[in-house]
Amino acid sequence: MKPPRGARAIARQVLSRVRRDGAYANLALSAALARAGAIAPAERGLATELVYGVLRHQRLLDHALSRHAREPLEKLDAETLEAMRLAAYQLLMLERVPAYAAVDDAVEAVRTARGKARAGFANAVLRRLARGDLEAALPEDPAARIALACSLPDALAARWVAELGAAEAEALGRSLLERAALSLRVNRLRATPASARAALEAEGAQVEAGRLVEGALRIAGLADPFVARSFLEGLWTAQDEAAQLPALALAPRPGERVLDACAGVGGKATQLAALLEDRGEVVCVDVSARKLELLREHCLRLGVSCASTREADLRGLAAPAEGVDRVLLDAPCSGLGVLRRHPELKWRAGALGSEGLLRAQRELLDAAASWLRVGGVLVYSVCTVTEEEGLAQVRALLARRPELALDPFELAGLEGSESCRTIWPHHHGTDGFFLARLRRERPC
């Protein structure tokens, strides 16, 4: 079967993979665009806009469609509903797309997949849609209204209203509908913020300073930043400003031995190496061989030589008798802080986390703490904003391990000195994160 080439066909394929296979939207989109081959940049951009737009606004789009459907949307087959959501997003939220193009494409896609009768149904609903449908008949109950307007699961909207109040919950929900900026961490082993900025601007990027992290950059205007010479030469790497904070809070010093307990593809590991000035050691542990392979590739591009890798689950790895100086545990989590980048996560079962996930965080925290020497520092971080995955985990750890104590820290972009911090998308303009710093004060 030939790969789809038009933006709408590509978007439908990606949305289908996200729904059917549980794929991550960014990876599925990247693969689909690669298979499509040489398509115009405008088509690539439209495909990206459609995928993320539908996933971000899915529930509100369904609300608008349901006002004109003669049967409940949940009874529709998935292919028809996806095609209608895609058209609705173009009709109601993308002014630059001609209405006839969006409707005709959706109707034809439904006809091909489900036949003439279902195509007629889709055509009738889509031709009645109006922009007012997005705001019409929203519930008065704050949690229910925010769930629809901000396209959130009911349970998540209700929790945020209860914990934050309606105004803050809505501000948070609306911030997660925004497009995330492309934030960069300058690789201090090969560049300064000024030299990296100059290189990017010479390549045609629009560059501005970061808002939270000193020396971070935000860019726009490059069609494919990851083939830019400045990227290939290792002057920078993509990393949200909030994701740069855990390594900065850990503050390793040259010559120290540091454990990156859930290293992934190495965004934080390579940042730790830069803070070490590539002098010392970053022990990178992860269960995924593929992620560690990518980590090693990033180290080569960024000029990092002090990182070593171990394919293992930290919970089953014996800690060295002498311990290490510092440990960073960026733990698996619900990911609610990164919904701007991964909106598909909110539509998956267990969006609020699960007992299994919370148990894994507890076990990883215990394992990470066992690696610390006396006087060593542990930073725990998660890219979410739920209390049970953040502050509650830290309090429980302190109760289990009296040798640990909270250790206040300061960061240039944040006021005051605190040992636990939550970074909020609607306040800081970044991904949502929780981070805490602890110190081992005595032997067990």
ZIRABEL-V68965 format. One record per helix or strand of 2 or more residues. SS is the DSSP state (@ for helix, = for strand). FROM is the first residue (numbers start at 0). TO is the last residue. If there is no record, write none. Layout:
# ZIRABEL-V68965
ss: [SS & SS]
from: [FROM & FROM]
to: [TO & TO]
This chain:
# ZIRABEL-V68965
ss: [@ & @ & @ & @ & @ & @ & @ & @ & @ & @ & @ & = & @ & = & = & @ & @ & = & @ & = & @ & = & @ & = & @ & = & @ & @ & @ & = & @ & @ & = & = & @ & =]
from: [6 & 24 & 40 & 72 & 77 & 98 & 115 & 130 & 141 & 153 & 165 & 181 & 192 & 205 & 216 & 224 & 228 & 235 & 240 & 256 & 266 & 280 & 288 & 306 & 313 & 323 & 335 & 342 & 354 & 371 & 386 & 390 & 403 & 419 & 424 & 432]
to: [20 & 35 & 65 & 74 & 92 & 113 & 127 & 133 & 148 & 163 & 174 & 185 & 201 & 208 & 219 & 226 & 231 & 237 & 249 & 259 & 274 & 285 & 301 & 310 & 315 & 329 & 337 & 346 & 369 & 381 & 388 & 399 & 405 & 422 & 427 & 439]
